[in-house]
Structure formats: structure tokens, C-alpha cells
Amino acid sequence: MRILLSNDDGYSAPGMETLRRIAAALSDDIYVVAPEKEQSGASRSLTLHDPIRINKYSDREYSVEGTPTDCVMMAMNHLFKDKRPDLILSGVNRGGNLGEDVLYSGTVAAASEGCLLGVRSVALSQCVAPDGATFHWDTAEALAPDIIRKLLDFEWGPDVLINLNFPALPKVQVKGIDVTEQGKRDLSNLSIDDRVDARGREYFWLGYRPSFGDPPKGTDLWSVANGRVSITPLKLNLTKVALADKIKKAFA
């Protein structure tokens, strides 16, 4: 099985080292194309107004001066166009990608692009502990290979990717694995930090205070908050078919 690895935290991120070890448990045919620098929150953006430059480390490892979507596009259509992967793994992200995070996430974006190009793709994220600094990378590394093997036994269908989130716990404390729905965060947790630079100009930092709120059981947010791994199949076609059918009648 040929596996392509990417992420949004950057080529040298600790989560990429974890992802390499996860992939090595599945195959010895592994390629890496990841952003040169961190691209968290890039979503599915493309680099259209600047040149894209590629840095080569070996015949199988490259970094791209662009977004996660750029990375997968360049891998599939240029670097390895004659060596298409059987599986794309994106991550392991430094922090969870839960609820609406999937719409902002570069980690999910890389998997989304792989999915659109016809390759089964998985986004992996390791949640951060309440102190905001502790990451149990060993949890994702230990649990992900068996989860991915089992997932590959299923036919996912078109335009579907898998979003995996691992709780902020050591492996021995993980309480189980759930198949979940995408949850909805309390967006009041948005933090806008208003500052003034040395020249007196105002500037801002955007972020979210770490909080799960009170999510319903069955969602990705609930599972991770309760010490469980979340497996969420995401479908890229966003059409609300039932509503579209109703609207058609009004315009018939």
C-alpha cells in the first residue's frame, strides 16, 4: 500500500514524526509532501497569487511553500503523478479538529483534497491537555494503525473522508472508540486579543478558549471530552437534498 503523508503544522512538526511511525506500521511505501511552514487554519485555500516553491529532501520527501491543499495537488499532479497513493494520511494535528474546526482545518483540507482526487484519505488529530501544552502523541501512534486497518475494510463511498480525533490522555487511560457525528461548538469561546505594537498601531490575535461546552452524546466533541477516540466520516458534498427537493417544487 502506497501512502502519502501531509499536514498543516509543517514538515518539521512533531505530529509529522508521529504520522511517519503510524504509516510505517501500515506500509513501507511512504511519501511525504507537507507545508514548509505551519498552515493551521488555512482550510482549503490555494496559492494563486504567488509562486509555489518545492524543497526536496529525498526522492520521497518534499516540503511545499504553500498550503496543505497545494501540497496534495503538487504531490498528485506533479511530484508523484505516476505513483498515485492508495491512501492519504494528514496530521497528526497539534490539537483536535472537532465540530466546526473541520471547516477551518488545514489538516482536514489535505484529506479533503485527496478525497476529491479519488484517494481514500484520513485526517488525524491529537487533542491537547487542559494545560494547553501537553500532547500525548503516543496515544495516536498506538491506536491509529489498527483503527485505519479496520476502516480500510469498508467501502466509504464517493466524496467521503475520515476524521480521527484522539483524546488528551495517555493510551492506557483512553476509555473506548466511538463512531460520531460532527458536533457544534459554543462559538462564544472565540477570543480576540486586542494589542498595540511598538509604533502605536492596533493589532489582534484570534483564538478559541479551550472548552468543549456541553455537547450531546454521539458527537465528536462529546467523545473526546469523555476520554474516547472519535471516528467521524465526513461527506464533502454539502447539498441539503431534502430542502433542494422542496425548493424545486416552488420553481417548477
C-alpha positions as CSV (number, residue, x, y, z in Angstrom):
1,M,0.0,0.0,0.0
2,R,1.4,3.3,-1.1
3,I,0.8,6.1,1.5
4,L,1.1,9.9,1.1
5,L,1.6,11.9,4.2
6,S,0.8,15.6,4.7
7,N,-0.3,18.0,7.4
8,D,-0.9,21.7,8.2
9,D,1.6,22.1,11.1
10,G,4.5,21.9,8.8
11,Y,7.1,19.4,7.5
12,S,9.2,19.5,10.8
13,A,6.2,19.4,13.2
14,P,6.3,16.7,15.9
15,G,2.9,15.4,14.7
16,M,4.6,14.5,11.3
17,E,7.1,12.4,13.1
18,T,4.2,10.6,14.8
19,L,2.4,10.2,11.5
20,R,5.6,8.7,9.9
21,R,5.5,6.0,12.6
22,I,1.8,5.4,12.2
23,A,2.3,4.9,8.4
24,A,5.3,2.7,8.9
25,A,3.1,0.3,10.9
26,L,0.9,0.0,7.8
27,S,3.4,0.0,4.9
28,D,7.0,0.6,3.9
29,D,6.0,2.6,0.8
30,I,5.6,6.1,2.2
31,Y,5.9,9.5,0.7
32,V,5.8,12.9,2.4
33,V,4.7,16.3,0.9
34,A,4.0,18.8,3.7
35,P,3.9,22.6,4.0
36,E,7.3,24.2,4.6
37,K,5.8,26.3,7.4
38,E,2.7,26.0,9.7
39,Q,-0.6,26.5,7.8
40,S,-3.1,25.9,10.7
41,G,-6.5,27.4,9.8
42,A,-5.7,27.6,6.1
43,S,-8.7,25.4,5.3
44,R,-8.9,24.5,1.6
45,S,-7.1,27.7,0.4
46,L,-4.9,27.6,-2.7
47,T,-1.9,29.7,-3.6
48,L,-2.9,31.6,-6.7
49,H,-1.1,34.9,-6.5
50,D,2.4,33.8,-5.5
51,P,4.7,31.1,-7.0
52,I,4.8,27.7,-5.3
53,R,8.3,26.5,-4.5
54,I,9.3,23.0,-3.5
55,N,12.1,21.8,-1.3
56,K,13.4,18.3,-1.9
57,Y,14.9,16.2,1.0
58,S,14.9,12.9,-0.8
59,D,13.1,11.1,-3.7
60,R,10.2,10.5,-1.3
61,E,10.1,13.6,0.9
62,Y,9.4,17.2,0.0
63,S,8.1,20.4,1.6
64,V,6.0,22.9,-0.3
65,E,6.0,26.7,0.3
66,G,2.2,26.8,0.3
67,T,-1.0,25.4,1.8
68,P,-2.0,21.8,2.7
69,T,-4.2,21.8,-0.4
70,D,-1.2,22.9,-2.5
71,C,0.8,20.1,-1.1
72,V,-1.7,17.4,-2.1
73,M,-2.2,18.9,-5.5
74,M,1.5,19.1,-6.2
75,A,2.0,15.5,-4.9
76,M,-0.8,14.1,-7.0
77,N,-0.4,16.1,-10.2
78,H,3.4,16.7,-10.3
79,L,5.7,15.0,-7.9
80,F,4.1,11.6,-7.9
81,K,1.7,11.7,-10.8
82,D,2.9,8.3,-11.9
83,K,2.9,6.9,-8.4
84,R,-0.5,7.7,-7.1
85,P,-1.0,6.7,-3.5
86,D,-3.6,4.2,-2.2
87,L,-4.1,6.2,1.0
88,I,-3.5,9.7,2.2
89,L,-2.9,10.4,5.9
90,S,-3.0,14.0,7.1
91,G,-1.7,15.1,10.5
92,V,-1.1,14.2,13.3
93,N,-2.5,17.7,14.1
94,R,-1.3,19.5,17.2
95,G,-4.8,19.8,18.8
96,G,-8.2,18.5,18.0
97,N,-10.3,19.1,14.8
98,L,-13.8,18.8,16.2
99,G,-17.2,20.4,15.3
100,E,-16.8,23.4,13.0
101,D,-13.0,23.1,13.2
102,V,-13.3,20.8,10.1
103,L,-14.3,23.9,8.1
104,Y,-11.1,25.8,9.1
105,S,-8.6,23.0,9.4
106,G,-5.7,22.6,7.0
107,T,-5.3,19.0,8.3
108,V,-8.9,18.2,7.1
109,A,-8.3,20.2,4.0
110,A,-5.3,18.0,2.9
111,A,-7.5,14.9,3.4
112,S,-10.4,16.6,1.6
113,E,-8.2,17.3,-1.5
114,G,-7.1,13.7,-1.5
115,C,-10.7,12.6,-1.3
116,L,-11.7,14.8,-4.3
117,L,-8.8,13.3,-6.3
118,G,-10.1,9.8,-5.7
119,V,-7.9,8.6,-2.9
120,R,-9.1,7.4,0.4
121,S,-8.0,9.9,3.0
122,V,-7.8,10.2,6.8
123,A,-7.3,13.3,8.9
124,L,-5.7,12.6,12.3
125,S,-5.6,15.0,15.3
126,Q,-4.2,14.6,18.8
127,C,-6.1,16.8,21.3
128,V,-4.2,18.9,23.8
129,A,-4.4,18.6,27.6
130,P,-6.2,21.3,29.6
131,D,-2.8,22.9,30.4
132,G,-2.6,23.8,26.7
133,A,0.9,22.3,26.4
134,T,0.8,18.5,26.9
135,F,0.3,16.3,23.9
136,H,0.1,12.5,24.2
137,W,1.5,11.7,20.8
138,D,1.9,8.1,21.9
139,T,-1.9,7.8,22.1
140,A,-2.4,8.5,18.4
141,E,0.7,6.5,17.5
142,A,-0.5,3.4,19.4
143,L,-4.2,3.4,18.4
144,A,-4.3,4.8,14.9
145,P,-2.8,1.9,12.9
146,D,-5.4,-0.7,14.0
147,I,-8.2,1.9,13.5
148,I,-7.1,2.6,10.0
149,R,-6.7,-1.0,9.1
150,K,-10.3,-1.7,10.2
151,L,-11.6,1.4,8.3
152,L,-9.9,0.2,5.1
153,D,-12.1,-2.9,5.2
154,F,-15.1,-0.8,4.4
155,E,-16.2,0.9,1.2
156,W,-16.5,4.6,2.1
157,G,-18.3,5.8,-1.0
158,P,-17.6,8.9,-3.1
159,D,-16.6,12.2,-1.5
160,V,-16.1,10.7,1.9
161,L,-13.1,11.1,4.2
162,I,-12.5,10.0,7.8
163,N,-11.7,12.4,10.6
164,L,-10.0,10.9,13.6
165,N,-9.5,12.7,16.9
166,F,-7.6,11.2,19.9
167,P,-8.3,12.4,23.4
168,A,-5.8,14.2,25.5
169,L,-4.9,11.2,27.6
170,P,-2.2,8.5,27.8
171,K,-3.1,5.4,25.8
172,V,-3.9,3.4,28.9
173,Q,-6.5,5.9,30.1
174,V,-8.4,6.0,26.8
175,K,-12.0,4.7,27.5
176,G,-13.0,3.5,24.1
177,I,-13.7,4.3,20.4
178,D,-16.9,5.9,19.1
179,V,-18.2,6.5,15.6
180,T,-19.6,10.0,15.8
181,E,-21.3,12.9,14.1
182,Q,-19.7,16.3,13.7
183,G,-20.6,18.4,16.7
184,K,-21.2,22.1,17.2
185,R,-19.0,24.2,19.4
186,D,-20.1,27.1,21.6
187,L,-18.7,29.9,19.3
188,S,-18.9,32.3,22.2
189,N,-15.5,30.9,23.1
190,L,-13.9,33.0,20.4
191,S,-11.1,35.1,21.9
192,I,-10.0,38.4,20.2
193,D,-6.8,39.7,21.9
194,D,-6.5,43.4,21.2
195,R,-3.0,44.8,21.4
196,V,-0.9,47.8,20.3
197,D,2.5,47.4,18.6
198,A,5.7,49.5,19.2
199,R,4.6,52.1,16.7
200,G,1.2,52.6,18.3
201,R,-0.8,50.6,15.7
202,E,-3.6,48.3,16.9
203,Y,-3.4,44.6,16.0
204,F,-5.3,41.5,17.1
205,W,-4.8,37.8,17.8
206,L,-7.7,35.5,17.2
207,G,-8.1,32.2,19.0
208,Y,-10.5,29.9,20.9
209,R,-10.5,29.3,24.6
210,P,-10.2,25.5,25.2
211,S,-13.7,24.4,26.1
212,F,-16.0,21.6,25.0
213,G,-19.1,23.2,26.3
214,D,-21.9,20.7,26.9
215,P,-22.1,18.7,23.6
216,P,-24.6,15.9,23.1
217,K,-23.6,12.3,23.2
218,G,-22.9,10.9,19.8
219,T,-20.8,13.9,18.7
220,D,-17.1,14.1,18.2
221,L,-16.9,16.8,20.9
222,W,-18.7,14.6,23.5
223,S,-16.5,11.6,22.8
224,V,-13.2,13.4,23.1
225,A,-14.4,15.3,26.2
226,N,-15.1,11.9,27.8
227,G,-11.8,10.3,27.0
228,R,-12.7,8.4,23.9
229,V,-11.4,8.3,20.3
230,S,-13.8,9.9,17.8
231,I,-14.2,8.5,14.2
232,T,-16.3,10.8,12.0
233,P,-17.0,10.1,8.4
234,L,-17.3,13.4,6.6
235,K,-19.0,13.9,3.3
236,L,-17.8,16.7,1.1
237,N,-21.0,17.2,-0.9
238,L,-22.8,19.8,1.2
239,T,-26.1,19.8,-0.6
240,K,-29.1,19.6,1.6
241,V,-31.0,17.3,-0.7
242,A,-34.4,17.3,1.2
243,L,-34.6,21.1,1.1
244,A,-33.5,21.2,-2.5
245,D,-36.3,18.9,-3.4
246,K,-38.8,21.2,-1.7
247,I,-37.4,24.3,-3.4
248,K,-37.7,22.7,-6.8
249,K,-41.5,22.5,-6.4
250,A,-41.6,26.2,-5.9
251,F,-39.8,26.9,-9.2
252,A,-41.5,24.1,-11.2
